[in-house]
């Protein structure tokens, strides 16, 4: 569940800032629903699969193994972003909090994403 967002993070997925109670599945679904079929075919959901794998690695304290899957921002269609799990913490109530940062990819895109 998304409990805190910073800056324009949610806008890249098609939500307004400060929406509370979103699940990762809702975030991915909103992003997917906002893509046209050509864009979705070119980018796929590889970034979401990789993000889930990185969340599991963070839980298990295993080093990251990124495949560098990108996604296109809904706010700025010329922007391509890469989500990175930067930390995981176990809270006092037993819940787990992850920090996920999104980095804009500068320059020329990989051939698959640019298709």
C-alpha positions in Angstrom: 0.0 0.0 0.0 1.3 3.4 -0.9 1.4 5.5 2.3 3.6 8.4 1.2 4.6 9.8 -2.1 6.9 12.6 -2.9 6.9 15.2 -5.8 5.3 14.0 -9.0 5.6 10.2 -8.3 2.0 9.3 -8.6 1.4 11.5 -11.6 3.7 9.3 -13.7 1.2 6.5 -13.1 -1.9 8.5 -13.9 -3.0 9.5 -10.3 -3.2 12.8 -8.6 -0.6 13.4 -5.8 -1.4 12.4 -2.3 -3.9 9.6 -3.1 -3.8 7.3 -0.1 -4.5 3.6 0.2 -3.4 2.6 -3.3 -2.0 -0.9 -3.7 0.9 -1.8 -6.1 -1.6 -3.7 -8.2 -3.8 -0.5 -8.6 -0.8 1.6 -9.4 0.3 -0.8 -12.2 -3.3 -1.2 -13.4 -3.8 2.5 -13.7 -0.5 2.9 -15.6 -1.4 0.0 -18.0 -4.9 1.4 -18.6 -3.4 4.8 -19.5 -1.1 3.4 -22.2 -2.1 3.0 -25.8 -1.7 -0.5 -27.3 1.4 0.4 -29.3 3.2 1.9 -26.3 2.2 -1.0 -24.1 3.6 -3.5 -26.7 6.8 -1.6 -26.9 7.4 -1.2 -23.1 5.5 -4.2 -21.6 5.1 -4.7 -17.9 8.7 -5.9 -17.4 9.3 -2.9 -15.1 6.5 -4.0 -12.7 7.7 -7.6 -12.7 11.2 -6.4 -12.0 10.0 -4.1 -9.2 8.2 -7.0 -7.5 11.3 -9.1 -7.8 13.4 -6.3 -6.2 11.0 -6.0 -3.4 11.4 -9.7 -2.6 15.1 -9.4 -2.8 15.1 -6.5 -0.4 13.0 -8.6 2.0 15.5 -11.4 1.8 18.5 -9.1 2.0 19.8 -10.3 -1.3 21.7 -8.0 -3.6 19.8 -6.3 -6.4 19.7 -7.9 -9.9 18.2 -5.3 -12.1 17.3 -5.9 -15.7 16.8 -2.1 -16.2 13.2 -2.4 -17.4 11.7 1.1 -18.0 8.3 2.6 -18.1 6.8 5.6 -19.8 5.4 8.4 -17.7 1.8 9.3 -18.1 2.5 12.8 -17.1 5.4 13.4 -19.5 5.1 10.9 -22.4 8.7 11.7 -23.5 10.0 10.7 -20.0 11.1 7.1 -19.3 11.6 6.1 -15.7 13.2 3.3 -13.8 11.9 2.4 -10.3 14.6 1.4 -7.8 14.0 -0.1 -4.4 16.5 1.8 -2.2 15.6 0.4 1.3 13.3 -1.8 3.3 12.4 -1.5 7.0 10.3 -3.6 9.3 8.1 -1.3 11.4 7.1 -1.8 15.0 3.7 -3.1 14.0 5.3 -5.8 11.8 4.5 -4.1 8.5 7.3 -3.6 6.0 8.1 -0.3 4.4 10.0 0.1 1.2 11.5 3.2 -0.3 11.1 3.1 -4.1 12.8 5.9 -6.0 12.1 6.6 -9.7 14.9 7.8 -11.9 14.4 9.4 -15.2 16.5 7.8 -17.9 18.3 10.5 -19.9 19.4 10.3 -23.6 18.6 7.7 -26.2 16.3 4.8 -25.1 17.1 1.2 -25.6 15.9 -0.2 -28.9 13.1 -2.2 -27.3 11.6 0.8 -25.4 12.0 3.1 -28.4 10.0 0.8 -30.8 
